[in-house]
Every structure is written in structure tokens, then in C-alpha cells.
Amino acid sequence: MRADRVWRVARIAGALAFVAAVIGAAAIYLGVYDVAADVPHTRPVLWLLGVARDRSIAVRARDVRVPADLLDTARILAGAGLYDDMCSSCHLAPGMERTEISRGLYPPAPELDRRRDLTPAQSFWIIKHGMKMTGMAAWGRTHSDTLIWDMVAFLQRLPALSPDQYRSLVKSAPANHDMMMRGQAAR
Ligand code: HEC
């Protein structure tokens, strides 16, 4: 292609990009996109957000080092207590009815007793850092890495648990939440 043609194509592409940006900005300013949690995303937006979320997590979880004792019973029990206290209201648990908050969340909080395809490193990263605009909090602001790994350890077991097994693990948790929080510096 001759240089003047390349230049003309580039100018047309630039103009189109500018028009698209102006239309996009106007649509945002006019409030065209509905942010209500009771109106689902359109398919393209859902797809785009899903890819962005999955890639963001996959890339960041690469540097997370998984502890060797992840499947220790002590960790799983501690994680069961923490999960029941802090997570089950949104993510539910075996034998648990849907809660009011779980019905209203959008994006919905996945039921973590169904098998997930997250690696332990990815689960750790999500629990520690949370996710923007989803209701999933960054628990690393208030909890040590040790306690977060306890929850990851428990999540590995969760899909295989019956309601009775779930309740008995929670009952055998080492201490209540506040005591675990106080003890977290010592572990
Ligand atoms: C206020 C509700 C709420 C609470 C409480 C909550 N989460 Fe979440 N969580 C969410 C939502 C919503 C998502 C989905 C975000 C998305 O995928 O867009 C999520 C996603 C996750 C995921 C990723 C699941 C997947 O397969 O993509 C994990 C793991 C997770 N949460 C663990 C936890 C743990 C552990 C706790 C307790 C410490 C917790 N969450 C507490 C709302 C909550």
C-alpha cells in the first residue's frame, strides 16, 4: 500500500474510534446502562466481565505459593468455623436454605458446596482481595494469610460434605471466630 493510502485509512479508523468513544461516553452519561442488581447484564457485557475477571484472577494467582499443610485436619476445622460465620450467609452450605442476601446478590454468590474449578491459589487470591462491584469482600484487610488458607483448605472439602458432616465439622471448629482472630498473630 502506498504511504498516502495508509495515512487515509489511519485517519478514517481514528475518526471512527472517536465517534464510538463519543457515543459510548454519551450513553454512560445519559444513564443508558442499568446498574440495578435485579436486571441481569446483557450477554456481551456478562461475557466481557467474565473474561476480565477470570484472566485477572488467573494472572495474579500465579505468584501465590500454596502451603504444604493445606490438607491438615486442624486447618480444615478452623476453616469450617470461619466459613460458617462469615461466608455461608451469601455462599450457603450443605442443608442450608437460601438466605435473603443470597437471593438479592448480583452477580450471585456461587454456592461453594458445588464443585468449583478454581485452584487453591485462585481461591486464596479471591478471598484475600475480594472482587470489585460484586459484594465479595477483601477478607485480607482483616484476616491473616493463615486464616485465609484455613478457609481454602475447608473449601477443598466442602463439595463432598453432607449436611450432617458439615454441621459436625463446624461444631468441632477449634474456637469461635473472635478467639481465632485474637489468636491469628500467634499462629
Ligand atoms: C456479601 C456476600 C458474600 C460474602 C459474605 C462472601 N462472599 Fe464470596 N463471593 C460473593 C459474590 C457475589 C461472588 C461472585 C463474584 C463474581 O464471580 O463475580 C463471590 C465469589 C467468591 C469466590 C469465587 C467463586 C467462584 O467459583 O468464582 C470464592 C472462592 C469466595 N467468594 C469465597 C468466599 C469466602 C471464603 C467467604 C467468607 C470469608 C466469602 N466468599 C464471603 C459474595 C460474598
Residues whose N, C-alpha, C, O or C-beta is under 5 A from the ligand:
A	BS01	HEC	M86 C87 C90 L105 P107 P108 A109 P110 R116 S123 I126 I127 M131 T134 G135 M136 W139 M151
